[in-house]
Amino acid sequence: MRLDERKNVILVPQRAVQELQGLQSVLTVGSDNKVVARSVVVGDRYGDGWIIEQGVKAGERVIVEGLQKARPGAAVTTKLYQAPPVAATPHSGK
């Protein structure tokens, strides 16, 4: 049963979203290849990912692996993350 269809959303893996005291954030990589912390507003969960409502724009690079070593302001080398196919149904709620 399809509950909702949304187009042009930003979906990031759940493990890329950090939560501290009820606030969610992700680490992104700027054009200078330095880590930047971003506050985000997450929407519904879809498969193994979160729909990002605010805080990240299309085309921005979100750190998915190596979060333990990444620190804001640090220079990093990136490689493209290959997400597994989405084979789950959407989940509502946060």
C-alpha positions as a LaTeX table, in Angstrom:
\begin{tabular}{lrrr}
\hline
Residue & $x$ (\AA) & $y$ (\AA) & $z$ (\AA) \\
\hline
Met1 & 0.00 & 0.00 & 0.00 \\
Arg2 & 1.44 & 3.36 & $-0.99$ \\
Leu3 & 0.88 & 6.06 & 1.62 \\
Asp4 & 2.65 & 9.02 & 0.09 \\
Glu5 & 4.80 & 9.81 & $-2.91$ \\
Arg6 & 7.37 & 12.55 & $-2.62$ \\
Lys7 & 9.69 & 13.74 & $-5.35$ \\
Asn8 & 13.01 & 15.56 & $-5.16$ \\
Val9 & 13.72 & 14.79 & $-1.52$ \\
Ile10 & 17.12 & 14.43 & 0.08 \\
Leu11 & 17.64 & 10.99 & 1.56 \\
Val12 & 20.69 & 10.25 & 3.71 \\
Pro13 & 21.63 & 6.98 & 5.42 \\
Gln14 & 20.47 & 6.81 & 9.03 \\
Arg15 & 24.02 & 6.29 & 10.24 \\
Ala16 & 25.03 & 9.70 & 8.80 \\
Val17 & 22.61 & 11.50 & 11.15 \\
Gln18 & 23.86 & 12.13 & 14.66 \\
Glu19 & 21.52 & 13.00 & 17.51 \\
Leu20 & 22.44 & 14.84 & 20.69 \\
Gln21 & 19.85 & 16.06 & 23.18 \\
Gly22 & 17.06 & 15.83 & 20.63 \\
Leu23 & 18.91 & 17.79 & 17.92 \\
Gln24 & 20.00 & 16.09 & 14.71 \\
Ser25 & 23.09 & 16.96 & 12.71 \\
Val26 & 25.24 & 15.68 & 9.87 \\
Leu27 & 28.82 & 16.30 & 8.87 \\
Thr28 & 29.27 & 17.66 & 5.37 \\
Val29 & 32.31 & 18.37 & 3.22 \\
Gly30 & 32.67 & 21.90 & 1.87 \\
Ser31 & 34.16 & 22.95 & $-1.46$ \\
Asp32 & 37.54 & 23.32 & 0.30 \\
Asn33 & 37.35 & 19.63 & 1.40 \\
Lys34 & 36.96 & 20.60 & 5.05 \\
Val35 & 34.38 & 19.12 & 7.40 \\
Val36 & 31.41 & 21.29 & 8.36 \\
Ala37 & 28.81 & 20.34 & 10.99 \\
Arg38 & 25.21 & 21.05 & 9.97 \\
Ser39 & 22.02 & 21.01 & 12.00 \\
Val40 & 19.25 & 19.24 & 10.11 \\
Val41 & 15.55 & 18.61 & 10.44 \\
Val42 & 14.68 & 15.03 & 9.60 \\
Gly43 & 11.36 & 13.91 & 8.22 \\
Asp44 & 10.14 & 10.38 & 7.74 \\
Arg45 & 12.37 & 7.36 & 7.63 \\
Tyr46 & 12.53 & 5.53 & 4.31 \\
Gly47 & 14.27 & 2.16 & 4.22 \\
Asp48 & 17.66 & 2.70 & 5.86 \\
Gly49 & 17.58 & 6.47 & 5.40 \\
Trp50 & 16.11 & 9.70 & 6.70 \\
Ile51 & 14.40 & 12.26 & 4.52 \\
Ile52 & 16.09 & 15.58 & 5.29 \\
Glu53 & 13.57 & 18.44 & 5.49 \\
Gln54 & 16.07 & 21.25 & 6.22 \\
Gly55 & 19.81 & 21.76 & 6.59 \\
Val56 & 21.27 & 20.03 & 3.51 \\
Lys57 & 20.77 & 20.90 & $-0.14$ \\
Ala58 & 20.94 & 18.67 & $-3.20$ \\
Gly59 & 24.52 & 18.10 & $-4.33$ \\
Glu60 & 26.12 & 18.69 & $-0.94$ \\
Arg61 & 28.43 & 15.94 & 0.29 \\
Val62 & 27.38 & 14.26 & 3.53 \\
Ile63 & 29.85 & 12.09 & 5.44 \\
Val64 & 28.51 & 8.56 & 5.86 \\
Glu65 & 31.59 & 6.56 & 6.86 \\
Gly66 & 34.45 & 7.59 & 9.13 \\
Leu67 & 32.30 & 9.78 & 11.37 \\
Gln68 & 34.41 & 8.87 & 14.41 \\
Lys69 & 37.51 & 10.48 & 12.86 \\
Ala70 & 35.89 & 13.46 & 11.10 \\
Arg71 & 36.04 & 16.76 & 13.00 \\
Pro72 & 34.69 & 20.16 & 11.92 \\
Gly73 & 37.43 & 22.14 & 10.19 \\
Ala74 & 39.55 & 19.09 & 9.39 \\
Ala75 & 40.60 & 18.47 & 5.79 \\
Val76 & 39.35 & 15.16 & 4.37 \\
Thr77 & 39.65 & 13.09 & 1.24 \\
Thr78 & 36.32 & 11.86 & $-0.06$ \\
Lys79 & 35.06 & 8.99 & $-2.16$ \\
Leu80 & 31.57 & 8.36 & $-3.42$ \\
Tyr81 & 29.33 & 6.30 & $-1.14$ \\
Gln82 & 27.40 & 3.54 & $-2.88$ \\
Ala83 & 24.09 & 3.15 & $-1.11$ \\
Pro84 & 22.44 & $-0.26$ & $-1.13$ \\
Pro85 & 19.20 & $-0.47$ & $-3.12$ \\
Val86 & 16.16 & 0.78 & $-1.22$ \\
Ala87 & 13.95 & $-2.24$ & $-0.77$ \\
Ala88 & 11.96 & $-1.25$ & 2.27 \\
Thr89 & 8.70 & 0.56 & 2.70 \\
Pro90 & 8.48 & 4.06 & 4.14 \\
His91 & 8.16 & 4.51 & 7.89 \\
Ser92 & 6.39 & 7.45 & 9.39 \\
Gly93 & 7.47 & 9.02 & 12.64 \\
Lys94 & 10.84 & 10.02 & 13.96 \\
\hline
\end{tabular}
